[in-house]
């Protein structure tokens, strides 16, 4: 990854390559029925604290894992997004907030929300990441391995069944997101559209499979 891309920003505000916004105070129901009141908190863009900011210029240090989030969020960058072939995946998977930010930065046509609460209070009543627009809703489970894949497919399937009447005709899928470049693979015996896909392949899978919708918020 090109690490000396920064040409400097003017002003007192930290640029989006350094400081991003994370949506909060949402539920699955509020998002699919479009009644969520947009609320955000600050989130430092880098998942591994590999940034310094001196004289209004970003400096990337040796902790960089080459995820490309900061590069792709540069306000002066144009053209094709950097797709990190050399990213050290395990590092970014340790922060659910930054997996969401990576997807938000890389994949066009969707709004992304993490830690989306559903009915109930246990962790099994939470969707790791919801990708949504007016045509599609994708429930994404972030996993460093696939040991409990079947359990989460069943859990997410039950969530979709519970909210079926509120999905407003959206096409739905369950995605098990793993490190690496695994091509999208249909999960057998899931009785619904459920796939395992590597984080380096998810951009093409999500953008190419469906025409874009728009999330009203």
N, C-alpha and C positions, 0 to 999 in steps of 0.2 A: 504494500500500500504506500502511496505517496504520502509522506509525513510532513513535508515542508510546503504544503499547499497554501497555507494562510498568508494573505497579503495585508491583513490587518483590518480592523473595523473601527469606525469612529463612534463616539458617544460614550455615555456612562453605563449603558445597559450591557450586560453580558450577552453575547450573540448565541443563537440556537446551537451552534457547534459545541457550546460549553454548558448552557443552561436550557433545559426543555420544560415542558409542562406535562404533568401526569393527571389525567381525569380521575376524580374521586366522587364519593357520595352517590353512587349509582347502584342500581339493582338490575337483574336480568329483565324484570318486568318493566321497569322505567325506561330501559333502552329499547326494547322491542315495541313498546307502545308510544315511544317518542315523548315521554313526559319528564325525562331527566333534565334537571336544571344544570347547565354547564358549570362545573366547579373544578378548579385545578389547584395543584400544589407544585412547587418547583421541584425539579429532579435534575441532578447533574447528569449531563449527557453520557459521560464516559463510565462504563461499568466497572473499571478497574483503577480509577484514579490515576490515569496516565497523562494528565494534562496540567500545564502551567499556563498562566496568562500574564504576559509582561508587555508593557508599552502597547496595549490594545492588540496584541498578537498572540495567537495560540501556539504553544510549544508542546510537542508530544514527546514524552519521555520513554525510557526503556521498558516500562510496564505495559506498553501498548500490545493488545492482542489482535490488532488489525481487523476489527469488526467492521470498520468503515462508517460507523454511525456519525461521527463528527464530520468526516469528509463529505458524506452525502447530505448533511444538514447545513453545509456552508452556504451562506446567502449569495455568494458569487459563483457557485458551481453551476454549470449548465451541462446539458447533454446526458448521456447514458449514466445511470447510477453505477457506482463501484460495487461489484458483487464479490465479496471476499472469499477467494479460493483458499487462502492460507489462514483464515481465522481460527484461533484456538477456542473451539466451541464450548468446551466444558466451563470456561471462565464466564462466559455470558449467560450460561444456563443456571448459574448460581444466583442470578437476580431476575426474578420474574418481571419486575418493572422494566428492566432493560431488554428483555426478550420482546416485550410489547413495544418498546421504543424502536427496537431494530425493525420489527414488522411494520410499524407505522412509517418509518423512514424509507423502507425498501418497497413496500407493496402499495400500489395505487388503487384507488377506488373503494376503500373501506375505512371505517373508523374502528380503532382498536381500544379495548378497555381490559384492564387486568383486575383480578380478584373480584369477579362479578358475583355478588351474592344472589342465591335463589332461596326458595322456601326452606326453612330449617337453619340451624346454627352450626352444624358440623362442617368440617373441611370438605366432606363429600357433597355438600350442598353449595359448592362454589365452583364456578367456571374459571379456570386459570386465565384464559384470554378469550374474549368475544370479539370476533371480527364481523362487522355488520354494515349493510347499506340497505336501501329500500327494496332490494331484490333478493338478498342473500343474508344468511346468518350462519357463521361457522364457529363451532365450539372447539377451542384448541386446548388440548392438554399438553403441558410441557413436561417432557420426561427425558432424563439422562440415559435411561435404559427402558426396556419394554416389559419388565417383570410383572407389572400389574396392569398391563394394557387392557385385558379383557374386563377387569373390574371397572376401569374408568369409562370404557365404551358403554357398558351397561348403565353406569351412573349418569353419563351425559345423555344417553338415550332416554332415560326416565325423565330428565329435565325437559327435553324436547316434547315428550308426551304430555307432561303436566302443563306446558305453555302452548300447546298446539293451537288453541283458539286465539291466542294473542300474537301469533307470528305473522299475521296479515299476508299469508300466501307466500312468504319468503321460502326460497329453496334452502334447505338446511343440510349441513354436513358436520361430522365429527372428525377432527384431525388430531392425530397423535404426533406431536412435533418432537423430533429427536435431533441430536447433533449430527453433523456430517452432510453428505450429499445423496442420501437415499432417495431414489425416485419414488414418486407417489405410488403406494401399493395398497390396493383394496384389501381390507381386513376380512377374511373369510368368516362365514357364520355369524356376522354381526347383525344381519337382518335389517340393515339400514346403510346409508352411505357413510362409511367410516374408512379413513385412510391413515396409514403411517407415512410420514414424509420427513425428509431431512431439511434442516433449516436453510441450507443452500439451494434447495429446489423449490421452496414454498412460493417464492415470488412468481416464477413462471406458472406454477400450478394454479395459483389463485387468480392471476390476471388473465391467463389464457382461456380458462375453462368457462368463464362467464363474462357477459357484457357488464360494464360498470353500472352500478346504481349510485345513488347519492344518499348519504345519511343526512337527514334534514338539519340536525343540530350543527 
